[in-house]
Amino acid sequence: MLSWKENLTPISDEFGDIYFSPENGLEETKHVFIKGNDLITRWENLGPQSSFSILELGFGTGLNFLTTWKEYSKFQERFRLHYISIEKFPLSKEEISKAMSVFPELNEFKNEFLKSYQDLIPGMNYFRFQEGKIHLTLFLGDVKDALCEISGKVDAIYLDGFAPSKNPEMWEEFVFQNIRNVAKPGTTVSTFTVARMVRDSLTSAGFTLEKKPGFGRKREMLTGTFPDSFLETDKSVPKDKPWCKRSFGKTKIRTAAIIGAGIAGSSLANSLSKRGIEVVLLDPSGVANETSGIPGAISHPHLTKLPSPTSLFTLRAFRYALQFLSSFAQTNEFGISGLFHAITAEMSGERFQKSLENHLLSAEIVSRKSTDLAYNDKDRIDPRQEGVFFPRGFWTHPSSIAKRLAEQPGIQMILETVTNVQNDKTQWNLLLKESERTIHSDSVIFCNSYSMEELLTPILGRELFPIRKVRGQLIKLKETPVSSRFKNILCAEHYLTPSIDGEHILGSTFDEFDSDSEPRKKDTDQLFQFVRERYPDMKWNRDDIVSEQVGFRAQTPDRFPVIGPICDPLEFCKEYRGIGLPKNRGKTYSNVKTIPGLYVFGGLGSRGILSSFLGAEILASLILDEPVPIESSLLESLHPSRFLYRKIRSLD
């Protein structure tokens, strides 16, 4: 809860402290954090296509972020800005707007930010602004949890929680030891307080400190620098999964060759080109003419009973996709229609209820719908169903979106087949089948769905991860007077879209053992049986079928994507064999380095459209040594080496 001074300075009732100086909060931010970290001078010396990362403890009203954004706007053609902030008690959109109303010079940035300040979830929430120049990762939760989940290094740190006397937990030595993990030689820190516990904690973490004149009534403030002499060890213990440890600054990537131009490859090409990377996109069939060429897809988070990598990742991917598509896609490519998921044999009412409770989600994301509520809302969802409602569930036309993603400046499309990929220790060489020419690149990323192992295995000497080809069939149906009433996506064992341009999409079947690329009558019968049993009032018949389409998903055994760098599997097995055995519990293991410039982005399964946009940002961040916009624990779950690790960890 907030209270307000007469000059609209907000006060936290929880901590009994102000959010910023009542004298002039904007000038305080400039003095303590912008000047305290010497940002303007440092930014003036940055080279083209570089990036700069800031970590903030205490997002509060967003004043520091918006002020930093305003100052950065003078340099936005020079470098990218990554801003990571942690907030345990997030303010509402209305509270932020009111608090910032006293700083009209920030209106442009405040308004742009508040458009996207919605669909918030516990943990990391990722935003992009200024055409991909500004990246904000807002962690909602406890600072102790958040700092352990940051994957990446930062250049500057804002320490701006409530005063140590009001909120001592945020200033404990344990917190600063974790800050050490995201610092690198030359990282700076600044804060408004010079309290003894803060100085001692920062010194213990390795920072060299200096007192400087404070702002307004504060006589002093504190700045510090992480020493250039700091050397990070590459030793780790088994519980830290050393194979997931990131290595920084080993190679500089300027060019990227992406094999596969589906929604994943096109999204990655877009993310890399926005970062100034020259991209070659290779696919003999063109952009999104395989699985991503389906006429429509539906998206919502996949909620498990307890928080799991699947539910946590799809929640993050869902909210970022909403923000990205709302500004990128055209009205005929994307629509927020709401999605009702009915109770099924697999998803019982109890499981839905437990899932909502355990994930701590607001009604803005999802809510339980009972029969009575559904009946009173009969023009929105089927009155005979019970389940959960995602008010911002959405549909897309993946192929159209993929094509526009790939048409951005800096992306070259080549309609050829890659037959061989080799590395000569200086660059990657890709041999093309049709023209028999060779493409050269600093990096190569495999986004070619279930075909990626054909080219990867010869490079690696053995299979690294299994990807299955899974068949699916959907049908398009004519709109009827009854079907036109339903404005939501209806989902159960299968899904049914609302009418889009006079047609509905009914999908999809799932078959791991059939590779027939032609539509099958039994699949159509299966879909018709579903729609007649679930929604009998629709009264569709076979004359209403507009078209039938078959596609093939690429799916991993754990139904979770593979996103990240590739390790040499022979070296990996040699180092980590038996790492999980009790006798090796105290043993240290080296961090097996990844193969420079080799990455994979695939196995997206039935959630390709949902996973692609955030997945592309994750991989682009890994390729360019930037902070990753999801938690480290989730990044581990996406790692391409996880299947090999599970196979060898208990081998003697």
C-alpha positions as CSV (number, residue, x, y, z in Angstrom):
1,M,0.0,0.0,0.0
2,L,1.1,3.5,-0.8
3,S,0.7,6.9,0.9
4,W,1.4,10.2,-0.9
5,K,3.0,13.4,0.2
6,E,1.5,16.7,-0.9
7,N,4.0,16.9,-3.8
8,L,3.0,13.3,-4.9
9,T,6.2,11.7,-3.5
10,P,5.1,8.0,-2.9
11,I,5.7,6.4,0.5
12,S,5.7,2.7,1.2
13,D,3.4,1.8,4.1
14,E,5.1,-1.6,4.3
15,F,8.6,-0.1,5.0
16,G,7.7,3.4,6.1
17,D,10.1,5.0,3.6
18,I,9.9,7.2,0.5
19,Y,10.5,5.9,-3.0
20,F,12.7,8.8,-4.0
21,S,13.8,12.2,-2.8
22,P,11.0,14.7,-2.2
23,E,13.3,17.5,-3.3
24,N,13.7,16.1,-6.9
25,G,13.7,12.4,-7.5
26,L,14.8,12.8,-11.1
27,E,17.9,14.8,-10.3
28,E,18.6,12.4,-7.4
29,T,18.7,9.5,-9.9
30,K,21.0,11.4,-12.3
31,H,23.3,12.3,-9.4
32,V,23.4,8.9,-7.6
33,F,23.1,6.4,-10.4
34,I,23.9,8.0,-13.8
35,K,26.8,10.1,-12.6
36,G,27.7,7.7,-9.8
37,N,28.4,5.0,-12.3
38,D,30.0,7.5,-14.8
39,L,27.6,6.3,-17.4
40,I,27.7,9.2,-19.9
41,T,31.5,9.0,-20.3
42,R,31.5,5.3,-20.5
43,W,28.7,5.3,-23.1
44,E,30.5,7.9,-25.2
45,N,33.4,5.4,-25.5
46,L,31.3,2.4,-26.6
47,G,31.8,1.1,-30.1
48,P,29.1,0.4,-32.7
49,Q,27.0,-2.8,-32.1
50,S,28.1,-3.2,-28.5
51,S,25.9,-3.5,-25.5
52,F,25.8,-2.3,-21.9
53,S,24.0,-4.0,-19.0
54,I,22.7,-2.5,-15.7
55,L,21.4,-4.3,-12.6
56,E,19.1,-2.5,-10.3
57,L,17.9,-3.7,-6.9
58,G,14.6,-2.0,-6.2
59,F,12.5,-1.1,-9.4
60,G,9.9,0.8,-7.3
61,T,8.2,3.5,-9.4
62,G,10.5,2.8,-12.4
63,L,12.0,6.3,-12.0
64,N,15.6,5.0,-12.4
65,F,14.7,2.9,-15.4
66,L,12.9,5.7,-17.2
67,T,15.6,8.2,-16.4
68,T,18.2,5.8,-17.7
69,W,16.1,5.3,-20.8
70,K,15.9,9.1,-21.4
71,E,19.7,9.5,-21.0
72,Y,20.3,6.4,-23.2
73,S,18.1,7.8,-26.0
74,K,21.0,10.1,-27.0
75,F,23.2,7.0,-27.6
76,Q,20.7,4.5,-29.0
77,E,22.3,4.3,-32.4
78,R,25.6,3.4,-30.7
79,F,24.8,0.4,-28.5
80,R,22.1,-1.8,-26.9
81,L,21.0,-1.3,-23.3
82,H,20.1,-4.3,-21.1
83,Y,18.4,-3.3,-17.8
84,I,17.7,-6.0,-15.2
85,S,15.7,-4.9,-12.2
86,I,14.4,-6.7,-9.1
87,E,11.2,-5.8,-7.2
88,K,9.4,-7.8,-4.5
89,F,6.4,-5.5,-4.2
90,P,5.5,-4.3,-7.7
91,L,3.4,-1.2,-8.0
92,S,0.3,-1.0,-10.2
93,K,0.2,0.7,-13.5
94,E,-1.9,3.5,-12.0
95,E,0.5,4.0,-9.1
96,I,3.5,4.2,-11.4
97,S,1.7,6.7,-13.6
98,K,0.7,8.9,-10.6
99,A,4.2,8.9,-9.2
100,M,5.8,9.7,-12.5
101,S,3.3,12.5,-13.3
102,V,5.5,15.0,-11.5
103,F,8.3,14.4,-14.1
104,P,6.7,15.5,-17.4
105,E,10.1,15.2,-19.2
106,L,9.7,11.4,-18.8
107,N,6.2,11.2,-20.3
108,E,7.3,9.8,-23.6
109,F,9.2,6.9,-22.0
110,K,6.6,6.4,-19.2
111,N,3.8,6.0,-21.7
112,E,5.7,3.6,-23.9
113,F,6.6,1.5,-20.8
114,L,3.1,1.4,-19.3
115,K,1.6,0.1,-22.6
116,S,3.5,-3.1,-21.9
117,Y,3.4,-3.1,-18.1
118,Q,0.8,-5.9,-17.9
119,D,0.4,-9.7,-17.9
120,L,3.1,-9.8,-15.1
121,I,4.1,-13.1,-13.6
122,P,6.3,-14.1,-10.6
123,G,9.9,-14.3,-11.6
124,M,11.4,-12.8,-14.8
125,N,9.3,-10.6,-17.1
126,Y,11.0,-9.6,-20.4
127,F,10.3,-6.4,-22.4
128,R,11.8,-4.9,-25.5
129,F,11.5,-1.2,-26.4
130,Q,12.9,1.2,-29.0
131,E,12.9,-1.4,-31.9
132,G,14.9,-3.8,-29.8
133,K,17.4,-1.3,-28.6
134,I,16.3,-1.5,-24.9
135,H,15.9,-4.8,-23.1
136,L,14.2,-4.8,-19.7
137,T,14.1,-7.9,-17.5
138,L,12.0,-7.3,-14.5
139,F,12.2,-9.9,-11.8
140,L,9.2,-10.0,-9.4
141,G,10.3,-11.7,-6.3
142,D,12.8,-11.8,-3.4
143,V,16.2,-10.4,-4.2
144,K,17.9,-13.5,-2.8
145,D,16.1,-15.7,-5.3
146,A,16.5,-13.2,-8.2
147,L,20.3,-12.8,-7.9
148,C,20.8,-16.6,-8.1
149,E,18.8,-16.7,-11.3
150,I,20.6,-14.1,-13.4
151,S,22.6,-15.5,-16.2
152,G,25.0,-13.0,-17.5
153,K,27.4,-10.2,-16.4
154,V,26.5,-6.5,-15.9
155,D,28.5,-3.3,-16.3
156,A,26.9,-1.2,-13.6
157,I,24.7,-1.7,-10.5
158,Y,22.1,0.5,-8.9
159,L,21.5,-0.3,-5.3
160,D,18.2,1.5,-4.6
161,G,16.2,-0.5,-2.1
162,F,14.6,1.2,0.9
163,A,17.1,2.4,3.5
164,P,19.1,-0.3,5.4
165,S,17.4,0.7,8.6
166,K,14.0,0.1,7.0
167,N,14.7,-3.0,4.9
168,P,17.9,-4.7,6.2
169,E,17.3,-8.0,4.4
170,M,18.1,-6.3,1.0
171,W,21.5,-5.2,2.3
172,E,22.8,-8.4,3.9
173,E,26.2,-9.7,3.1
174,F,24.6,-12.8,1.4
175,V,22.9,-10.5,-1.1
176,F,26.2,-8.9,-2.1
177,Q,28.0,-12.2,-2.4
178,N,25.5,-13.1,-5.1
179,I,26.0,-9.7,-6.7
180,R,29.6,-10.7,-7.1
181,N,28.5,-13.5,-9.4
182,V,27.1,-11.0,-11.9
183,A,30.0,-8.6,-11.7
184,K,33.1,-8.6,-14.0
185,P,36.3,-6.6,-14.0
186,G,35.3,-3.0,-14.2
187,T,31.7,-3.3,-13.0
188,T,30.7,-0.2,-11.1
189,V,28.2,0.2,-8.3
190,S,26.5,3.2,-6.7
191,T,24.0,3.8,-3.9
192,F,22.6,6.6,-1.9
193,T,23.6,5.1,1.5
194,V,27.0,4.9,3.2
195,A,25.7,2.7,6.1
196,R,28.4,0.6,7.7
197,M,26.7,-2.7,6.8
198,V,26.5,-1.7,3.1
199,R,30.2,-0.7,3.0
200,D,31.3,-3.9,4.7
201,S,29.1,-6.1,2.5
202,L,30.4,-4.5,-0.7
203,T,34.0,-4.7,0.4
204,S,33.5,-8.4,1.3
205,A,32.2,-9.0,-2.2
206,G,35.3,-7.5,-3.7
207,F,34.4,-4.0,-4.6
208,T,36.8,-1.1,-4.1
209,L,34.7,1.8,-2.6
210,E,34.7,5.5,-2.5
211,K,32.5,8.0,-0.7
212,K,31.3,11.0,-2.7
213,P,29.0,13.9,-2.1
214,G,25.4,12.9,-1.8
215,F,22.2,14.5,-3.3
216,G,20.2,17.1,-1.5
217,R,20.1,16.6,2.3
218,K,22.3,13.5,2.1
219,R,25.9,14.5,2.8
220,E,27.5,11.4,1.3
221,M,26.8,8.5,-1.2
222,L,28.8,5.5,-2.1
223,T,30.4,4.3,-5.4
224,G,32.6,1.3,-6.1
225,T,34.4,-0.7,-8.8
226,F,35.0,-4.4,-9.2
227,P,38.7,-5.0,-9.6
228,D,40.4,-5.8,-12.9
229,S,42.5,-8.4,-11.0
230,F,39.5,-10.6,-10.4
231,L,39.9,-14.0,-12.0
232,E,36.9,-16.4,-12.1
233,T,37.7,-20.1,-11.5
234,D,36.3,-22.6,-14.0
235,K,36.0,-25.3,-11.3
236,S,32.6,-26.3,-10.0
237,V,30.9,-29.0,-8.0
238,P,28.3,-31.4,-9.5
239,K,25.2,-29.7,-8.0
240,D,26.1,-26.5,-10.0
241,K,25.9,-28.4,-13.3
242,P,29.3,-27.2,-14.6
243,W,28.2,-28.1,-18.1
244,C,25.7,-25.2,-18.0
245,K,28.3,-22.6,-16.9
246,R,28.6,-19.8,-19.4
247,S,31.9,-18.6,-20.9
248,F,32.2,-15.0,-21.9
249,G,34.2,-13.0,-24.4
250,K,35.9,-15.9,-26.1
251,T,34.7,-15.1,-29.6
252,K,33.2,-12.1,-31.4
253,I,30.3,-12.9,-33.6
254,R,29.6,-10.6,-36.5
255,T,27.9,-13.0,-39.0
256,A,25.5,-15.9,-38.5
257,A,24.3,-18.6,-40.8
258,I,20.9,-20.0,-39.8
259,I,19.8,-23.4,-41.3
260,G,16.0,-23.6,-41.4
261,A,13.6,-20.7,-42.1
262,G,10.5,-21.7,-40.1
263,I,9.1,-19.6,-37.3
264,A,12.1,-20.4,-35.0
265,G,14.8,-19.6,-37.7
266,S,13.0,-16.5,-38.8
267,S,12.6,-15.2,-35.2
268,L,16.2,-15.8,-34.5
269,A,17.3,-14.1,-37.7
270,N,15.2,-11.1,-36.7
271,S,16.6,-11.0,-33.1
272,L,20.2,-11.2,-34.4
273,S,19.7,-8.6,-37.2
274,K,18.3,-6.2,-34.6
275,R,21.6,-6.6,-32.8
276,G,23.7,-5.7,-35.9
277,I,24.6,-9.2,-36.9
278,E,24.7,-10.0,-40.6
279,V,22.4,-13.0,-41.1
280,V,22.2,-15.6,-43.9
281,L,19.0,-17.6,-43.7
282,L,19.1,-20.9,-45.6
283,D,16.1,-23.1,-46.5
284,P,15.4,-24.7,-49.9
285,S,11.6,-24.4,-49.4
286,G,11.7,-20.7,-48.4
287,V,10.3,-19.1,-45.3
288,A,7.8,-21.0,-43.2
289,N,6.7,-23.5,-46.0
290,E,7.0,-26.6,-43.8
291,T,5.5,-27.1,-40.3
292,S,5.3,-23.3,-39.7
293,G,3.2,-23.0,-42.8
294,I,0.0,-24.1,-41.0
295,P,-2.9,-21.8,-41.6
296,G,-3.2,-20.8,-37.9
297,A,-2.0,-21.6,-34.4
298,I,-3.3,-21.0,-30.9
299,S,-1.2,-20.1,-27.9
300,H,-1.6,-20.1,-24.1
301,P,0.6,-21.1,-21.2
302,H,0.8,-24.8,-20.5
303,L,0.2,-25.0,-16.7
304,T,1.3,-28.1,-14.8
305,K,0.0,-29.0,-11.3
306,L,3.2,-27.7,-9.7
307,P,5.6,-25.1,-11.1
308,S,7.8,-27.0,-13.6
309,P,10.2,-25.9,-16.4
310,T,7.3,-26.4,-18.9
311,S,4.9,-24.2,-17.1
312,L,7.4,-21.5,-16.1
313,F,8.9,-21.3,-19.6
314,T,5.6,-21.1,-21.4
315,L,4.3,-18.4,-19.0
316,R,7.4,-16.3,-19.8
317,A,7.2,-17.0,-23.5
318,F,3.4,-16.2,-23.5
319,R,3.7,-12.8,-21.9
320,Y,6.7,-11.8,-24.1
321,A,4.9,-13.0,-27.3
322,L,1.9,-10.9,-26.3
323,Q,4.1,-7.8,-26.0
324,F,6.1,-8.5,-29.2
325,L,3.2,-9.4,-31.4
326,S,1.1,-6.5,-30.2
327,S,3.6,-4.1,-31.8
328,F,4.9,-6.3,-34.6
329,A,2.1,-8.3,-36.1
330,Q,-0.7,-7.0,-38.3
331,T,-4.4,-7.5,-37.5
332,N,-4.8,-10.3,-39.9
333,E,-1.8,-12.1,-38.5
334,F,-2.5,-12.0,-34.7
335,G,-5.6,-11.7,-32.5
336,I,-6.1,-11.7,-28.7
337,S,-9.4,-13.5,-28.5
338,G,-9.2,-15.2,-25.1
339,L,-8.9,-19.0,-24.7
340,F,-11.1,-21.3,-22.7
341,H,-9.6,-24.6,-21.7
342,A,-12.1,-27.2,-20.6
343,I,-11.6,-30.0,-18.1
344,T,-10.4,-33.2,-19.8
345,A,-9.3,-36.6,-18.6
346,E,-5.7,-35.3,-18.5
347,M,-6.5,-31.9,-17.0
348,S,-9.0,-32.5,-14.2
349,G,-10.7,-29.7,-12.3
350,E,-8.6,-30.4,-9.2
351,R,-5.4,-30.2,-11.3
352,F,-6.4,-26.9,-12.8
353,Q,-7.2,-25.5,-9.3
354,K,-3.9,-26.7,-7.8
355,S,-2.1,-25.2,-10.8
356,L,-3.6,-21.8,-10.3
357,E,-2.8,-21.8,-6.6
358,N,0.7,-23.0,-7.0
359,H,1.7,-20.6,-9.7
360,L,0.3,-17.5,-7.9
361,L,-1.1,-16.1,-11.1
362,S,-3.5,-13.2,-11.3
363,A,-6.8,-13.2,-13.1
364,E,-5.1,-11.1,-15.8
365,I,-3.3,-14.3,-16.8
366,V,-5.8,-17.0,-16.0
367,S,-8.9,-17.7,-13.8
368,R,-11.1,-20.7,-13.0
369,K,-14.5,-20.7,-14.8
370,S,-17.3,-22.6,-13.2
371,T,-20.4,-23.8,-15.1
372,D,-22.5,-21.0,-13.6
373,L,-20.1,-18.3,-14.6
374,A,-19.7,-19.8,-18.1
375,Y,-23.5,-19.9,-18.5
376,N,-23.8,-16.3,-17.7
377,D,-21.1,-15.5,-20.2
378,K,-22.5,-17.8,-22.8
379,D,-21.7,-15.5,-25.7
380,R,-18.0,-15.8,-24.8
381,I,-17.5,-19.6,-24.0
382,D,-19.5,-22.8,-24.3
383,P,-22.1,-22.8,-21.4
384,R,-21.8,-26.6,-21.0
385,Q,-18.1,-26.6,-20.0
386,E,-16.0,-26.1,-16.9
387,G,-12.3,-25.2,-16.9
388,V,-10.0,-22.2,-16.9
389,F,-10.0,-19.0,-19.0
390,F,-6.9,-17.2,-20.4
391,P,-8.3,-13.7,-21.2
392,R,-5.3,-12.9,-23.4
393,G,-5.0,-16.3,-25.2
394,F,-4.3,-15.6,-28.9
395,W,-4.2,-16.9,-32.4
396,T,-1.6,-16.3,-35.1
397,H,-0.9,-17.0,-38.8
398,P,2.7,-18.3,-38.3
399,S,3.7,-18.3,-41.9
400,S,2.8,-14.7,-42.5
401,I,4.6,-13.6,-39.3
402,A,7.7,-15.6,-40.2
403,K,7.9,-14.0,-43.6
404,R,7.8,-10.5,-42.2
405,L,10.4,-11.4,-39.6
406,A,12.7,-12.6,-42.3
407,E,12.2,-9.5,-44.5
408,Q,14.0,-7.2,-42.0
409,P,17.2,-5.4,-43.1
410,G,20.4,-7.4,-42.5
411,I,18.9,-10.8,-43.4
412,Q,19.8,-12.5,-46.7
413,M,17.6,-15.4,-47.7
414,I,19.1,-18.3,-49.7
415,L,16.8,-20.9,-51.2
416,E,19.3,-23.8,-51.1
417,T,20.0,-27.0,-49.2
418,V,23.0,-27.2,-46.9
419,T,24.7,-30.6,-47.5
420,N,27.8,-30.2,-45.2
421,V,29.0,-28.0,-42.4
422,Q,32.6,-27.9,-41.3
423,N,34.9,-25.7,-39.2
424,D,38.4,-24.7,-40.2
425,K,39.2,-23.2,-36.7
426,T,38.7,-19.7,-38.0
427,Q,35.1,-19.9,-39.4
428,W,32.3,-22.1,-40.3
429,N,31.9,-23.3,-43.9
430,L,28.5,-24.4,-45.3
431,L,28.4,-26.3,-48.6
432,L,25.3,-25.7,-50.7
433,K,23.8,-28.4,-52.8
434,E,22.3,-26.6,-55.8
435,S,25.0,-24.0,-56.6
436,E,27.9,-26.1,-55.1
437,R,29.2,-22.9,-53.5
438,T,30.4,-22.4,-49.9
439,I,29.0,-19.9,-47.4
440,H,31.4,-18.7,-44.7
441,S,30.2,-17.5,-41.2
442,D,31.4,-16.8,-37.7
443,S,28.5,-18.9,-36.4
444,V,26.1,-21.5,-37.5
445,I,22.7,-22.2,-35.9
446,F,20.6,-25.3,-36.6
447,C,16.9,-24.4,-36.7
448,N,15.9,-27.1,-39.2
449,S,13.4,-29.0,-37.0
450,Y,13.6,-32.8,-37.1
451,S,16.4,-32.7,-39.7
452,M,19.1,-31.1,-37.7
453,E,20.8,-34.3,-36.6
454,E,21.6,-35.2,-40.2
455,L,24.1,-32.3,-40.3
456,L,25.0,-32.2,-36.6
457,T,26.0,-35.8,-36.1
458,P,28.9,-35.8,-38.6
459,I,30.3,-32.7,-36.9
460,L,30.0,-34.1,-33.4
461,G,30.7,-37.8,-34.0
462,R,27.6,-39.0,-32.2
463,E,24.0,-38.1,-31.5
464,L,23.7,-35.3,-28.9
465,F,19.9,-35.2,-28.4
466,P,17.0,-37.2,-29.9
467,I,14.3,-35.3,-31.9
468,R,11.2,-37.2,-33.1
469,K,9.1,-36.3,-36.1
470,V,5.5,-36.1,-34.9
471,R,2.6,-36.0,-37.4
472,G,-0.4,-33.7,-37.0
473,Q,-3.5,-33.0,-39.0
474,L,-5.9,-30.1,-38.9
475,I,-9.0,-29.0,-40.9
476,K,-10.5,-25.6,-41.8
477,L,-14.3,-25.3,-41.5
478,K,-16.8,-22.7,-42.8
479,E,-18.3,-20.3,-40.4
480,T,-22.0,-21.0,-39.4
481,P,-24.5,-18.7,-37.8
482,V,-24.0,-20.6,-34.5
483,S,-20.2,-20.8,-34.7
484,S,-19.9,-17.1,-35.4
485,R,-21.2,-16.4,-31.8
486,F,-18.1,-17.9,-30.2
487,K,-15.4,-15.3,-29.8
488,N,-12.9,-17.3,-27.8
489,I,-10.6,-20.1,-28.7
490,L,-12.1,-23.3,-27.4
491,C,-9.6,-25.9,-26.2
492,A,-9.8,-29.4,-24.7
493,E,-8.4,-32.6,-26.3
494,H,-8.2,-30.5,-29.5
495,Y,-8.7,-26.8,-30.2
496,L,-11.2,-24.8,-32.2
497,T,-10.5,-21.2,-33.2
498,P,-13.1,-18.5,-33.4
499,S,-14.1,-17.4,-36.9
500,I,-11.1,-15.8,-38.6
501,D,-11.9,-14.3,-42.1
502,G,-15.0,-16.6,-42.2
503,E,-13.3,-19.8,-41.3
504,H,-12.5,-21.9,-38.2
505,I,-9.4,-24.1,-37.6
506,L,-10.0,-27.4,-35.9
507,G,-6.8,-29.2,-34.8
508,S,-4.7,-31.0,-34.2
509,T,-4.1,-34.7,-34.2
510,F,-0.9,-36.2,-32.8
511,D,0.9,-39.3,-34.2
512,E,4.5,-40.2,-33.4
513,F,4.5,-43.3,-35.6
514,D,3.1,-42.2,-39.0
515,S,5.0,-40.2,-41.6
516,D,2.2,-40.0,-44.2
517,S,2.2,-36.4,-45.5
518,E,-1.3,-36.7,-47.0
519,P,-4.5,-36.0,-45.1
520,R,-6.2,-39.2,-43.7
521,K,-9.9,-39.8,-43.3
522,K,-9.4,-41.3,-39.8
523,D,-7.9,-38.1,-38.6
524,T,-10.7,-36.0,-40.0
525,D,-13.2,-38.4,-38.4
526,Q,-11.4,-38.0,-35.1
527,L,-11.6,-34.2,-35.2
528,F,-15.3,-34.3,-36.3
529,Q,-16.1,-36.7,-33.5
530,F,-14.5,-34.3,-31.0
531,V,-16.3,-31.2,-32.2
532,R,-19.7,-32.9,-32.3
533,E,-19.3,-34.3,-28.8
534,R,-17.9,-31.1,-27.3
535,Y,-19.9,-28.5,-29.3
536,P,-23.0,-30.2,-30.7
537,D,-24.8,-27.0,-31.5
538,M,-22.2,-26.2,-34.2
539,K,-23.7,-29.0,-36.4
540,W,-20.9,-29.0,-38.9
541,N,-20.8,-31.7,-41.6
542,R,-18.3,-32.7,-44.2
543,D,-19.6,-30.2,-46.7
544,D,-18.3,-27.5,-44.4
545,I,-14.7,-28.6,-44.7
546,V,-12.6,-26.0,-46.5
547,S,-9.3,-27.8,-46.5
548,E,-7.2,-30.4,-44.6
549,Q,-3.5,-30.0,-43.8
550,V,-0.8,-32.2,-42.5
551,G,2.4,-31.0,-40.7
552,F,5.2,-32.5,-38.7
553,R,6.4,-31.3,-35.3
554,A,9.9,-31.7,-34.0
555,Q,9.7,-33.0,-30.5
556,T,12.3,-34.0,-27.8
557,P,11.6,-36.8,-25.3
558,D,10.9,-34.4,-22.5
559,R,8.8,-32.2,-24.9
560,F,10.9,-29.2,-24.1
561,P,13.0,-27.2,-26.6
562,V,16.7,-27.4,-27.1
563,I,18.2,-23.9,-27.2
564,G,21.8,-23.0,-26.7
565,P,25.5,-23.8,-27.5
566,I,26.8,-27.2,-28.4
567,C,29.5,-29.1,-26.4
568,D,31.8,-31.7,-27.9
569,P,29.9,-34.9,-26.8
570,L,33.1,-37.0,-26.6
571,E,34.8,-34.5,-24.3
572,F,31.5,-34.1,-22.4
573,C,31.2,-37.8,-21.7
574,K,34.9,-38.1,-20.7
575,E,34.6,-35.3,-18.2
576,Y,31.2,-35.9,-16.6
577,R,30.7,-39.7,-16.7
578,G,29.6,-40.8,-13.3
579,I,29.2,-37.2,-12.0
580,G,26.0,-38.2,-10.2
581,L,27.4,-41.2,-8.3
582,P,27.7,-40.9,-4.5
583,K,31.4,-41.5,-4.6
584,N,31.9,-38.4,-6.7
585,R,29.9,-36.1,-4.5
586,G,32.8,-34.1,-3.3
587,K,34.8,-34.1,-6.6
588,T,35.2,-30.9,-8.6
589,Y,34.7,-30.9,-12.4
590,S,36.0,-28.6,-15.1
591,N,33.6,-26.5,-17.2
592,V,33.6,-28.3,-20.6
593,K,33.8,-25.4,-23.1
594,T,31.2,-25.2,-25.9
595,I,32.2,-25.4,-29.5
596,P,32.8,-21.8,-30.6
597,G,30.0,-20.5,-32.9
598,L,27.9,-23.7,-32.9
599,Y,24.3,-23.5,-31.7
600,V,20.9,-25.2,-31.9
601,F,17.3,-23.9,-31.6
602,G,14.7,-26.6,-32.1
603,G,12.4,-29.3,-30.6
604,L,9.6,-26.8,-30.1
605,G,6.9,-29.4,-30.6
606,S,3.3,-28.1,-30.6
607,R,4.3,-24.8,-29.0
608,G,6.5,-23.4,-31.8
609,I,4.8,-20.1,-32.2
610,L,4.7,-19.6,-28.4
611,S,8.4,-20.5,-27.9
612,S,10.0,-18.9,-30.9
613,F,10.0,-15.2,-30.0
614,L,11.4,-15.6,-26.4
615,G,13.6,-18.5,-27.5
616,A,15.1,-16.3,-30.2
617,E,15.9,-13.6,-27.7
618,I,17.4,-16.2,-25.3
619,L,19.7,-17.6,-28.0
620,A,20.7,-14.2,-29.4
621,S,21.7,-13.2,-25.9
622,L,23.8,-16.4,-25.5
623,I,25.5,-15.8,-28.8
624,L,26.4,-12.2,-28.0
625,D,27.4,-12.7,-24.3
626,E,24.4,-10.7,-23.1
627,P,22.2,-11.3,-20.0
628,V,19.6,-13.9,-20.7
629,P,15.9,-12.9,-20.2
630,I,14.9,-16.1,-18.3
631,E,16.1,-17.7,-15.0
632,S,19.3,-19.7,-15.0
633,S,17.4,-22.7,-13.7
634,L,15.2,-22.5,-16.8
635,L,18.2,-22.0,-19.1
636,E,19.6,-25.3,-17.7
637,S,16.4,-27.1,-18.7
638,L,16.8,-25.9,-22.3
639,H,20.5,-26.9,-22.6
640,P,21.2,-29.1,-25.6
641,S,23.5,-31.4,-23.5
642,R,20.9,-32.3,-21.0
643,F,20.0,-35.6,-22.6
644,L,23.6,-36.7,-22.8
645,Y,24.1,-35.6,-19.1
646,R,21.1,-37.8,-18.0
647,K,22.5,-40.7,-19.9
648,I,26.0,-40.7,-18.4
649,R,25.7,-39.1,-15.0
650,S,25.2,-42.4,-13.2
651,L,27.5,-44.6,-15.4
652,D,30.5,-46.0,-13.6
